[in-house]
Every structure is written in C-alpha cells, then in structure tokens.
Amino acid sequence: MATTHIKRSTSASRLVNYAEKRAIKKDGLNLDIQYAKSEFKQVRAVYGNPGKTQAYASRIAFSPLEFNPQDPRMIKSRPT
C-alpha cells in the first residue's frame, strides 16, 4: 500500500537536494535543478519570508511490489 507524507521545510533548496539524491528517475520536461534553486532564492529576495516555512514537500512511497519503473503504465508520454 502506498503511503503519503507532507513535510514543512525551512529551506526549499534543501528539499530539492534531498529529492535529487533519492530520486529513482530524474526526468522531466524543461527540468533544470540549478535553475529551480536560483528561482527559489530570487522569490525569497523579492517577497521576503517573515515566517519559518519556505516550502512544503509531498512524498508518495510505494512498496517494491506495487511499483516497477520498467512498467509501461508508469511512464507518462511527453508532448511532442
């Protein structure tokens, strides 16, 4: 059974680093991790952050019996 987890973080860049190290599949459309980190910093500079929360992370974890990255149903097609 899949489990979900939502976490509050005081550092958006730290969340990106955490996810990047543990990701099984690092793929996406127009995906540039360094650019995302710089955008987080720019948004903080422009809008400030009076609270302690910079980002929320959600995670879905599947058991190995439920998830197979090679299964064609798990692969979403990209727009061409």
The 8 nearest C-alpha neighbors of each residue, nearest first, counted from 0:
[[1, 2, 61, 62, 65, 60, 64, 3],
 [2, 0, 61, 60, 59, 62, 3, 65],
 [1, 3, 60, 59, 0, 61, 4, 58],
 [4, 2, 59, 58, 60, 1, 5, 57],
 [3, 5, 58, 57, 6, 59, 2, 56],
 [6, 4, 57, 56, 58, 55, 3, 7],
 [5, 7, 56, 55, 57, 8, 4, 58],
 [8, 6, 55, 54, 52, 56, 5, 9],
 [9, 7, 54, 10, 52, 55, 53, 6],
 [8, 10, 52, 53, 51, 11, 54, 7],
 [11, 9, 13, 8, 12, 53, 14, 54],
 [10, 12, 14, 54, 13, 53, 15, 8],
 [13, 11, 15, 14, 10, 36, 16, 39],
 [12, 14, 16, 10, 11, 15, 17, 8],
 [15, 13, 17, 11, 12, 16, 18, 10],
 [14, 16, 12, 18, 13, 17, 19, 11],
 [17, 15, 13, 19, 14, 18, 20, 12],
 [18, 16, 14, 15, 20, 19, 13, 21],
 [17, 19, 15, 21, 16, 20, 22, 14],
 [18, 20, 16, 22, 17, 21, 15, 25],
 [21, 19, 17, 18, 22, 16, 15, 23],
 [20, 22, 18, 19, 23, 17, 16, 24],
 [23, 21, 19, 24, 18, 20, 25, 17],
 [24, 22, 21, 25, 68, 20, 19, 26],
 [23, 25, 22, 26, 68, 21, 27, 19],
 [26, 24, 22, 23, 27, 19, 30, 21],
 [27, 25, 24, 30, 28, 29, 23, 22],
 [26, 28, 30, 29, 25, 77, 31, 24],
 [27, 29, 30, 26, 77, 78, 31, 25],
 [30, 28, 27, 31, 26, 32, 34, 35],
 [29, 31, 27, 28, 32, 26, 35, 34],
 [32, 30, 34, 33, 35, 29, 27, 36],
 [31, 33, 35, 34, 36, 30, 15, 19],
 [34, 32, 36, 35, 31, 37, 38, 30],
 [33, 35, 37, 31, 32, 36, 38, 30],
 [36, 34, 38, 32, 33, 37, 39, 31],
 [37, 35, 33, 39, 38, 34, 12, 32],
 [36, 38, 40, 34, 39, 35, 41, 33],
 [39, 37, 41, 35, 40, 36, 42, 34],
 [40, 38, 36, 42, 37, 41, 35, 43],
 [41, 39, 37, 43, 38, 42, 44, 36],
 [42, 40, 38, 44, 43, 39, 45, 37],
 [41, 43, 45, 39, 44, 40, 46, 38],
 [44, 42, 47, 40, 46, 41, 45, 48],
 [45, 43, 41, 42, 47, 46, 40, 48],
 [46, 44, 42, 43, 47, 41, 40, 48],
 [47, 45, 43, 44, 42, 48, 41, 49],
 [48, 46, 43, 44, 45, 49, 42, 50],
 [47, 49, 50, 43, 46, 53, 51, 52],
 [48, 50, 47, 51, 52, 46, 53, 43],
 [51, 49, 48, 52, 53, 9, 47, 54],
 [50, 52, 9, 53, 49, 48, 8, 10],
 [51, 53, 9, 8, 50, 54, 7, 10],
 [54, 52, 9, 10, 11, 8, 51, 55],
 [55, 53, 11, 8, 52, 7, 56, 9],
 [56, 54, 7, 6, 8, 57, 5, 53],
 [57, 55, 6, 5, 7, 58, 54, 14],
 [56, 58, 5, 4, 6, 55, 59, 3],
 [57, 59, 4, 3, 60, 5, 56, 2],
 [58, 60, 3, 2, 4, 1, 61, 57],
 [59, 61, 2, 1, 3, 58, 62, 4],
 [62, 60, 1, 65, 66, 63, 0, 59],
 [61, 63, 64, 65, 66, 0, 1, 60],
 [64, 62, 66, 65, 61, 67, 60, 68],
 [63, 65, 62, 66, 67, 61, 0, 1],
 [66, 64, 62, 63, 61, 67, 0, 1],
 [67, 65, 63, 64, 61, 62, 68, 73],
 [66, 68, 69, 70, 65, 63, 73, 64],
 [69, 67, 70, 73, 66, 74, 71, 24],
 [70, 68, 67, 71, 73, 74, 72, 66],
 [69, 71, 72, 67, 68, 73, 74, 66],
 [72, 70, 74, 73, 69, 68, 75, 67],
 [71, 73, 70, 74, 75, 69, 68, 67],
 [74, 72, 71, 70, 68, 75, 69, 67],
 [75, 73, 71, 72, 76, 70, 68, 69],
 [76, 74, 73, 77, 72, 71, 78, 27],
 [75, 77, 74, 78, 79, 73, 71, 72],
 [78, 76, 79, 75, 28, 27, 74, 26],
 [77, 79, 76, 28, 75, 27, 29, 74],
 [78, 77, 76, 28, 75, 29, 27, 74]]
